[in-house]
């Protein structure tokens, strides 16, 4: 597997959620409905399959039914995939391989389309994966007349599911910075815009201290090693859908926080700063890096540009007061006590790359 594919295959949950949220597969749902001649076809993505694509003219009642059926199908898939392979044809002689949704580390099962019948009708389901490994959704064909799905129908559904999987994988690659594995600048700024409309709590900018000296001393190839290692640590430390991470450019990263208190945001940033200071780059002369972080609370009425400016001012304050610290935009506006460095005397975790 190439380096860029490896990066994409281990994206944090927040990055995957960003791409799934932005995806729309109404065209696939409509194509599936017409091709298979069923009552309803649904592409169900994301946590709890909350992002639905249903095609043209679908009633709210049918949308609710598709969601409930998708949830039932996913529960079935988790139970059965952990025991045995679901029966159905394979694609081009090889099954769609995937990790079990619950992340179990046992033998990797094969996620394949499956047919289920019940009082409400008959449904056929194909899995949707990214990079062939991460199970992120379902393609569900539902017929209310209890039709019998033929072998050719199942193959067609599997191919349509594979189309969605490939398109999602491409979307993830486009949204990802290939060096660090976090969101690329455009994707992060798009996430910031979405966050402003959906109650995001805080925006932070993190900048590696004295990074130019690393490039000048060890060369740009080794500088890239530092950036790649920094991205890997951030993805590991902040692997939650509540936090979006993006590379704004060079050695500067953006962090968007949702569904957290400001106290939790500040604590998370201090923990991240400490984790970075314990990162040892053995292949680059055993150097360590530190980071300065500026953060601003997101308040109604402020634009993206204003928030980036405020976080940048706080970052400048962190640099001016000695680097390797977290500062807030609110402190820059004259609050009596600036944020002190926390965990200063706590044991530093060391990581080697």
C-alpha positions as CSV (number, residue, x, y, z in Angstrom):
1,X,0.0,0.0,0.0
2,X,1.4,3.4,-0.9
3,X,2.1,6.1,1.7
4,X,-0.9,8.2,0.7
5,X,-3.2,5.3,0.9
6,X,-1.8,4.3,4.3
7,X,-2.5,7.8,5.6
8,X,-6.0,7.8,4.3
9,X,-6.8,4.4,5.7
10,X,-6.0,5.6,9.2
11,X,-7.8,9.0,9.1
12,X,-9.3,10.2,12.4
13,X,-13.0,9.8,12.8
14,X,-13.5,13.6,12.4
15,X,-12.0,13.6,8.9
16,X,-14.1,10.6,7.7
17,X,-17.2,12.3,9.2
18,X,-16.5,15.5,7.3
19,X,-16.4,13.7,3.9
20,X,-19.5,11.6,4.7
21,X,-21.5,14.7,5.7
22,X,-20.6,16.5,2.5
23,X,-21.4,13.5,0.3
24,X,-24.6,13.2,-1.7
25,X,-25.5,10.1,-3.6
26,X,-29.1,10.8,-4.7
27,X,-28.0,9.8,-8.2
28,X,-26.9,6.4,-7.0
29,X,-30.0,5.9,-5.0
30,X,-32.2,6.8,-8.0
31,X,-30.1,4.7,-10.4
32,X,-30.5,1.7,-8.0
33,X,-34.2,2.2,-7.7
34,X,-34.7,2.3,-11.5
35,X,-32.2,-0.4,-12.3
36,X,-33.5,-3.0,-9.8
37,X,-37.1,-1.8,-10.1
38,X,-37.7,-1.6,-6.4
39,X,-39.8,0.7,-4.3
40,X,-36.9,2.5,-2.6
41,X,-33.1,2.6,-2.7
42,X,-31.1,4.4,0.0
43,X,-27.5,5.2,0.5
44,X,-27.0,5.4,4.3
45,X,-23.7,6.8,5.6
46,X,-22.1,7.8,8.8
47,X,-22.7,7.3,12.5
48,X,-26.2,5.8,12.9
49,X,-26.6,6.2,9.1
50,X,-27.7,9.8,9.8
51,X,-26.8,10.9,6.3
52,X,-29.3,9.6,3.8
53,X,-29.4,9.8,0.0
54,X,-32.8,8.6,-1.4
55,X,-33.2,9.7,-4.9
56,X,-36.1,11.7,-6.4
57,X,-39.5,12.3,-4.9
58,X,-39.1,10.2,-1.8
59,X,-41.7,10.9,0.9
60,X,-40.7,11.7,4.5
61,X,-42.4,8.5,5.6
62,X,-40.2,6.4,3.2
63,X,-37.1,8.3,4.4
64,X,-38.0,7.3,8.0
65,X,-38.5,3.7,6.9
66,X,-35.2,3.6,5.1
67,X,-33.4,4.8,8.2
68,X,-35.0,2.3,10.5
69,X,-34.4,-0.5,8.0
70,X,-30.7,0.5,7.6
71,X,-30.3,0.5,11.4
72,X,-31.8,-3.0,11.6
73,X,-29.5,-4.2,8.7
74,X,-26.4,-2.8,10.4
75,X,-27.3,-4.6,13.7
76,X,-27.6,-7.8,11.7
77,X,-24.4,-7.2,9.9
78,X,-22.5,-6.6,13.1
79,X,-23.8,-9.8,14.7
80,X,-23.3,-12.0,11.6
81,X,-20.1,-10.6,10.4
82,X,-18.5,-11.4,13.7
83,X,-19.4,-15.1,13.3
84,X,-19.4,-15.9,9.6
85,X,-19.4,-14.4,6.1
86,X,-22.7,-13.1,4.7
87,X,-23.8,-15.1,1.7
88,X,-23.8,-13.4,-1.7
89,X,-21.8,-13.3,-4.9
90,X,-18.3,-11.8,-5.0
91,X,-17.1,-8.9,-7.2
92,X,-14.7,-9.9,-10.0
93,X,-13.8,-13.1,-8.2
94,X,-12.9,-11.5,-4.8
95,X,-15.2,-10.4,-2.0
96,X,-15.3,-6.9,-0.6
97,X,-12.9,-7.1,2.4
98,X,-13.6,-5.0,5.5
99,X,-12.9,-4.6,9.1
100,X,-15.7,-5.5,11.5
101,X,-17.7,-2.5,12.5
102,X,-17.0,-3.0,16.1
103,X,-13.2,-3.0,15.5
104,X,-12.6,-6.5,16.7
105,X,-9.1,-7.8,16.0
106,X,-10.1,-11.3,15.0
107,X,-9.9,-12.7,11.5
108,X,-11.1,-10.2,9.0
109,X,-14.5,-11.1,7.6
110,X,-15.9,-10.3,4.2
111,X,-18.7,-7.8,4.0
112,X,-21.0,-8.8,1.1
113,X,-24.6,-8.0,0.0
114,X,-27.3,-9.9,1.9
115,X,-31.0,-10.3,1.3
116,X,-33.6,-10.1,4.1
117,X,-37.4,-10.6,3.9
118,X,-40.0,-9.5,6.4
119,X,-43.6,-8.3,6.8
120,X,-42.8,-4.9,5.3
121,X,-41.1,-6.3,2.2
122,X,-37.8,-7.6,1.0
123,X,-34.5,-5.7,1.2
124,X,-31.1,-6.4,-0.2
125,X,-28.0,-4.7,1.4
126,X,-24.5,-4.0,0.2
127,X,-21.8,-2.6,2.4
128,X,-20.0,0.8,1.7
129,X,-16.4,1.0,2.7
130,X,-13.5,3.5,2.3
131,X,-10.2,2.1,1.0
132,X,-11.8,-1.3,1.2
133,X,-11.3,-1.5,4.9
134,X,-13.5,0.9,6.9
135,X,-17.2,0.0,6.9
136,X,-18.9,3.4,6.8
137,X,-22.4,2.7,5.5
138,X,-24.9,0.7,3.6
139,X,-26.6,0.7,0.2
140,X,-30.1,-0.7,0.7
141,X,-32.6,-1.7,-1.9
142,X,-36.2,-2.1,-0.5
143,X,-39.2,-3.6,-2.2
144,X,-42.6,-3.5,-0.4
145,X,-44.0,-6.3,-2.6
146,X,-41.7,-9.0,-1.2
147,X,-40.0,-9.5,-4.6
148,X,-37.4,-12.1,-5.0
149,X,-33.9,-10.6,-5.7
150,X,-32.1,-12.5,-8.5
151,X,-28.4,-13.2,-8.6
152,X,-28.0,-10.4,-11.2
153,X,-29.8,-8.0,-8.9
154,X,-27.4,-8.7,-6.1
155,X,-24.4,-8.3,-8.3
156,X,-25.8,-5.0,-9.6
157,X,-26.3,-3.8,-6.0
158,X,-22.8,-4.8,-5.1
159,X,-21.4,-2.9,-8.1
160,X,-23.3,0.2,-7.1
161,X,-22.1,-0.1,-3.5
162,X,-18.5,-0.4,-4.9
163,X,-19.1,2.8,-6.9
164,X,-20.0,4.7,-3.8
165,X,-17.0,3.2,-1.9
166,X,-14.6,4.3,-4.6
167,X,-16.1,7.8,-4.8
168,X,-15.9,8.2,-1.0
169,X,-12.3,7.0,-1.0
170,X,-11.4,9.6,-3.7
171,X,-13.2,12.3,-1.7
172,X,-11.2,11.4,1.4
173,X,-7.9,11.6,-0.6
174,X,-8.9,15.0,-2.0
175,X,-9.8,16.3,1.5
176,X,-6.6,15.0,3.1
177,X,-3.2,16.6,3.3
178,X,-1.0,13.8,2.0
179,X,2.0,14.6,4.2
180,X,0.3,14.9,7.6
181,X,-2.9,12.9,7.1
182,X,-5.1,15.6,8.5
183,X,-7.6,17.7,6.5
184,X,-6.2,19.8,3.7
185,X,-6.6,23.6,4.1
186,X,-9.7,23.9,1.9
187,X,-11.5,21.0,3.5
188,X,-10.7,22.4,7.0
189,X,-12.0,25.8,6.1
190,X,-15.2,24.2,4.7
191,X,-15.5,22.4,8.1
192,X,-15.1,25.7,9.9
193,X,-17.9,27.2,7.9
194,X,-20.1,24.2,8.7
195,X,-19.1,24.5,12.4
196,X,-20.1,28.2,12.5
197,X,-23.6,27.2,11.5
198,X,-23.8,24.3,13.9
199,X,-22.6,25.5,17.3
200,X,-18.8,24.9,17.1
201,X,-17.2,26.0,20.4
202,X,-13.6,27.1,19.6
203,X,-11.0,27.6,16.9
204,X,-7.3,27.1,17.6
205,X,-4.1,27.6,15.5
206,X,-1.0,25.5,16.4
207,X,2.4,26.4,15.0
208,X,5.6,24.4,15.5
209,X,8.2,26.5,17.2
210,X,11.5,27.3,15.3
211,X,10.6,25.1,12.4
212,X,12.6,27.1,10.0
213,X,15.7,26.2,12.0
214,X,14.9,22.5,11.6
215,X,14.6,22.9,7.8
216,X,17.8,25.0,7.7
217,X,19.8,22.5,9.8
218,X,18.5,19.1,8.7
219,X,17.0,19.8,5.3
220,X,13.5,19.9,4.0
221,X,13.2,16.1,3.7
222,X,13.8,15.8,7.5
223,X,11.5,18.8,8.0
224,X,8.8,16.8,6.2
225,X,9.5,13.9,8.6
226,X,8.8,16.2,11.5
227,X,5.6,17.4,9.9
228,X,4.4,13.9,9.2
229,X,5.2,12.8,12.7
230,X,3.4,15.8,14.1
231,X,0.3,15.0,12.0
232,X,0.4,11.3,13.2
233,X,0.6,12.3,16.8
234,X,-2.3,14.8,16.5
235,X,-4.5,12.2,14.7
236,X,-3.8,9.8,17.5
237,X,-4.3,12.2,20.4
238,X,-7.4,13.9,19.0
239,X,-9.2,10.9,17.3
240,X,-12.7,12.0,18.0
241,X,-15.5,13.4,15.9
242,X,-15.7,16.4,18.2
243,X,-12.4,17.8,16.9
244,X,-11.4,18.7,13.3
245,X,-7.7,19.0,12.5
246,X,-6.4,20.6,9.3
247,X,-3.1,21.8,7.9
248,X,-3.4,25.5,7.1
249,X,0.1,25.7,5.5
250,X,3.7,24.9,6.3
251,X,4.0,24.1,10.0
252,X,0.7,25.7,10.9
253,X,-2.4,23.6,11.9
254,X,-6.0,24.5,12.6
255,X,-8.2,22.8,15.2
256,X,-12.0,23.1,15.4
257,X,-13.8,22.0,18.6
258,X,-17.4,21.0,18.8
259,X,-19.6,19.8,21.7
260,X,-17.0,20.7,24.3
261,X,-16.8,23.3,27.0
262,X,-14.0,25.9,26.8
263,X,-12.4,24.4,29.8
264,X,-12.3,21.0,28.0
265,X,-10.8,22.7,24.9
266,X,-8.1,24.4,26.9
267,X,-7.3,21.2,28.8
268,X,-7.1,19.3,25.5
269,X,-4.7,21.8,24.0
270,X,-2.4,21.7,27.0
271,X,-2.4,17.9,26.8
272,X,-1.6,18.1,23.1
273,X,1.2,20.6,23.7
274,X,2.7,18.4,26.3
275,X,2.5,15.3,24.0
276,X,4.2,17.1,21.2
277,X,7.1,18.2,23.5
278,X,7.6,14.5,24.3
279,X,7.9,13.5,20.7
280,X,11.5,12.4,19.8
281,X,12.5,12.2,16.1
282,X,15.3,9.6,16.2
283,X,15.8,9.8,12.5
284,X,16.4,13.6,12.6
285,X,19.2,13.7,15.2
286,X,17.0,12.9,18.1
287,X,15.4,16.3,18.1
288,X,12.3,17.3,19.9
289,X,9.7,19.9,18.8
290,X,7.5,22.3,20.7
291,X,4.3,24.1,19.6
292,X,2.7,27.4,20.4
293,X,-1.1,27.5,20.3
294,X,-3.6,30.3,20.1
295,X,-7.3,29.7,20.7
296,X,-10.5,31.8,20.5
297,X,-14.0,31.0,21.6
298,X,-16.5,31.0,18.7
299,X,-19.3,33.5,19.4
300,X,-22.4,34.2,17.3
301,X,-21.9,36.9,14.6
302,X,-18.2,36.5,14.1
303,X,-17.1,35.5,10.6
304,X,-14.5,32.9,9.6
305,X,-12.0,35.6,8.8
306,X,-12.5,37.3,12.2
307,X,-12.1,34.0,14.1
308,X,-8.9,33.1,12.2
309,X,-7.5,36.6,12.9
310,X,-8.3,36.3,16.7
311,X,-6.7,32.8,16.9
312,X,-3.7,34.1,15.1
313,X,-3.4,37.0,17.5
314,X,-3.5,34.6,20.4
315,X,-0.8,32.5,18.7
316,X,1.4,35.6,18.3
317,X,0.9,36.2,22.1
318,X,2.0,32.6,22.8
319,X,5.2,33.1,20.7
320,X,5.9,36.5,22.3
321,X,5.6,35.1,25.8
322,X,8.1,32.3,25.3
323,X,6.7,29.7,23.0
324,X,5.6,26.2,23.9
325,X,2.4,27.5,25.5
326,X,-1.3,28.0,25.0
327,X,-2.9,31.5,24.9
328,X,-6.4,32.7,24.3
329,X,-7.7,35.6,22.2
330,X,-9.7,36.7,25.3
331,X,-6.4,37.0,27.3
332,X,-5.0,39.1,24.5
333,X,-7.9,41.5,25.0
334,X,-6.9,42.4,28.5
335,X,-8.3,39.7,30.8
336,X,-6.4,40.1,34.1
337,X,-4.7,36.7,34.1
338,X,-3.5,35.1,31.0
339,X,-3.7,31.3,30.7
340,X,-0.7,29.7,32.4
341,X,1.0,26.7,31.1
342,X,-0.6,23.7,32.7
343,X,1.1,20.3,33.4
344,X,4.4,22.1,33.5
345,X,5.8,19.7,36.1
346,X,3.9,16.7,35.0
347,X,5.9,13.7,33.6
348,X,6.4,14.1,29.9
349,X,5.4,11.2,27.7
350,X,8.0,10.3,25.2
351,X,7.3,9.0,21.7
352,X,10.0,8.0,19.2
353,X,9.7,8.2,15.5
